[in-house]
Amino acid sequence: MGTTMLGDLLDEAVLILEKGAVGTDARREAEELAARVLGVEPGGLDPRRELDRRSVRRLRDLVGRRAGGVPLGHLTGRAVFGGLELLVGPGVFVPRVHSELVLAAGLEAVAGTQAPTVVDLCAGSGAIGLALAHARPDARVHAVEFDPVAADFARRNAARRAALGDTGVTVHEGPADRAGALTGLAAGADLVLANPPFMPDTADVPDEFGRYQPRQAVFGGADGLRVVRQVVEAAAGMLRPGGALVVEHGHLHGATVPALLRESGRFAEVTCRPDQDGWPLYSSAVRTEA
């Protein structure tokens, strides 16, 4: 039996992943999976390396599972967000690159605020809050997550980042509508960031989101807005006048979420912003005096 070269297996993997229509960069994902199998960093892969049969089987198995919709982070145990490597796995939502725009909007909102107090609602793995703490070492950051599995990932990631020298992030386990009590904040936060579940329960979504990502992190009730409404209410109670809310809501809610914010009577300067492809992604608003 002839030898199998890593470069040939990567080419094979790219074709399978492209056919499976998962991810936006099949080559990068194939290299991530190969690095996982071989115990090296993706940048350290040698396409001329000969693989033993066990490694070939393992890589082909991972590629097949990824092509079937299993999130890349659930297969590799890691995700990169905002320049940080985070622990992820089954039971926690794998942060998407789109959400880095939410992070950027939040950083812009507190650019002129010294030592801002920030709350990351529906924090999942803690990605947004931890990336903000990394970018703003002077910030006091709270992360709120109701699911115990996800909250455990957030705590582990917070501990890893603190060990690497980042500002500590306080993780609170509980629902968004109790965020004020959990964090001890009442009209004292400068910024609230949120990536809540926002898909309607009956929405037809790819297997990656409908089957493998945790359901409670994807679906938000009959209209998709059950948790979004909680976020708006919680943010109104935690933000100081002039404080900012940035909430991700996807393309289905480019009109509904801005309307919720305006109708609450407690937010002004409501703006909906698109993702990299021009689809509605998130809305931002400023807490009024009322």
ChimeraX attribute file (.defattr): number of C-alpha atoms within 10 A of each C-alpha:
attribute: neighborCount
match mode: 1-to-1
recipient: residues
	/A:1	3
	/A:2	4
	/A:3	10
	/A:4	16
	/A:5	16
	/A:6	20
	/A:7	16
	/A:8	13
	/A:9	17
	/A:10	23
	/A:11	14
	/A:12	14
	/A:13	25
	/A:14	20
	/A:15	14
	/A:16	20
	/A:17	24
	/A:18	15
	/A:19	11
	/A:20	17
	/A:21	15
	/A:22	21
	/A:23	17
	/A:24	10
	/A:25	12
	/A:26	22
	/A:27	16
	/A:28	14
	/A:29	23
	/A:30	27
	/A:31	21
	/A:32	21
	/A:33	25
	/A:34	27
	/A:35	18
	/A:36	19
	/A:37	17
	/A:38	14
	/A:39	11
	/A:40	12
	/A:41	12
	/A:42	17
	/A:43	9
	/A:44	10
	/A:45	17
	/A:46	11
	/A:47	13
	/A:48	11
	/A:49	13
	/A:50	15
	/A:51	15
	/A:52	11
	/A:53	11
	/A:54	10
	/A:55	16
	/A:56	17
	/A:57	13
	/A:58	16
	/A:59	22
	/A:60	20
	/A:61	13
	/A:62	21
	/A:63	25
	/A:64	16
	/A:65	16
	/A:66	25
	/A:67	23
	/A:68	18
	/A:69	21
	/A:70	21
	/A:71	23
	/A:72	25
	/A:73	23
	/A:74	20
	/A:75	18
	/A:76	19
	/A:77	15
	/A:78	17
	/A:79	21
	/A:80	16
	/A:81	20
	/A:82	20
	/A:83	11
	/A:84	14
	/A:85	15
	/A:86	26
	/A:87	23
	/A:88	27
	/A:89	21
	/A:90	17
	/A:91	20
	/A:92	26
	/A:93	23
	/A:94	27
	/A:95	22
	/A:96	11
	/A:97	14
	/A:98	17
	/A:99	21
	/A:100	18
	/A:101	18
	/A:102	24
	/A:103	22
	/A:104	15
	/A:105	21
	/A:106	23
	/A:107	18
	/A:108	11
	/A:109	19
	/A:110	19
	/A:111	11
	/A:112	9
	/A:113	13
	/A:114	11
	/A:115	14
	/A:116	20
	/A:117	20
	/A:118	28
	/A:119	31
	/A:120	28
	/A:121	29
	/A:122	29
	/A:123	31
	/A:124	30
	/A:125	30
	/A:126	30
	/A:127	30
	/A:128	28
	/A:129	30
	/A:130	30
	/A:131	22
	/A:132	22
	/A:133	23
	/A:134	21
	/A:135	16
	/A:136	19
	/A:137	15
	/A:138	15
	/A:139	21
	/A:140	20
	/A:141	26
	/A:142	26
	/A:143	32
	/A:144	28
	/A:145	25
	/A:146	20
	/A:147	19
	/A:148	14
	/A:149	17
	/A:150	25
	/A:151	24
	/A:152	18
	/A:153	21
	/A:154	31
	/A:155	19
	/A:156	18
	/A:157	22
	/A:158	27
	/A:159	16
	/A:160	16
	/A:161	21
	/A:162	16
	/A:163	11
	/A:164	9
	/A:165	11
	/A:166	19
	/A:167	21
	/A:168	20
	/A:169	27
	/A:170	19
	/A:171	24
	/A:172	19
	/A:173	22
	/A:174	18
	/A:175	17
	/A:176	26
	/A:177	20
	/A:178	16
	/A:179	30
	/A:180	22
	/A:181	12
	/A:182	17
	/A:183	18
	/A:184	11
	/A:185	17
	/A:186	16
	/A:187	16
	/A:188	17
	/A:189	27
	/A:190	27
	/A:191	26
	/A:192	28
	/A:193	26
	/A:194	28
	/A:195	25
	/A:196	28
	/A:197	22
	/A:198	25
	/A:199	27
	/A:200	17
	/A:201	16
	/A:202	12
	/A:203	12
	/A:204	10
	/A:205	11
	/A:206	12
	/A:207	14
	/A:208	18
	/A:209	20
	/A:210	17
	/A:211	12
	/A:212	18
	/A:213	21
	/A:214	19
	/A:215	17
	/A:216	17
	/A:217	23
	/A:218	20
	/A:219	23
	/A:220	21
	/A:221	16
	/A:222	13
	/A:223	15
	/A:224	22
	/A:225	22
	/A:226	17
	/A:227	21
	/A:228	24
	/A:229	19
	/A:230	17
	/A:231	26
	/A:232	23
	/A:233	18
	/A:234	20
	/A:235	32
	/A:236	28
	/A:237	19
	/A:238	25
	/A:239	26
	/A:240	20
	/A:241	18
	/A:242	16
	/A:243	25
	/A:244	28
	/A:245	29
	/A:246	27
	/A:247	29
	/A:248	26
	/A:249	25
	/A:250	21
	/A:251	16
	/A:252	16
	/A:253	21
	/A:254	20
	/A:255	12
	/A:256	12
	/A:257	25
	/A:258	21
	/A:259	12
	/A:260	16
	/A:261	25
	/A:262	15
	/A:263	10
	/A:264	13
	/A:265	12
	/A:266	19
	/A:267	26
	/A:268	17
	/A:269	13
	/A:270	18
	/A:271	15
	/A:272	19
	/A:273	18
	/A:274	16
	/A:275	17
	/A:276	11
	/A:277	8
	/A:278	9
	/A:279	13
	/A:280	19
	/A:281	23
	/A:282	27
	/A:283	24
	/A:284	25
	/A:285	22
	/A:286	24
	/A:287	26
	/A:288	17
	/A:289	10
	/A:290	8
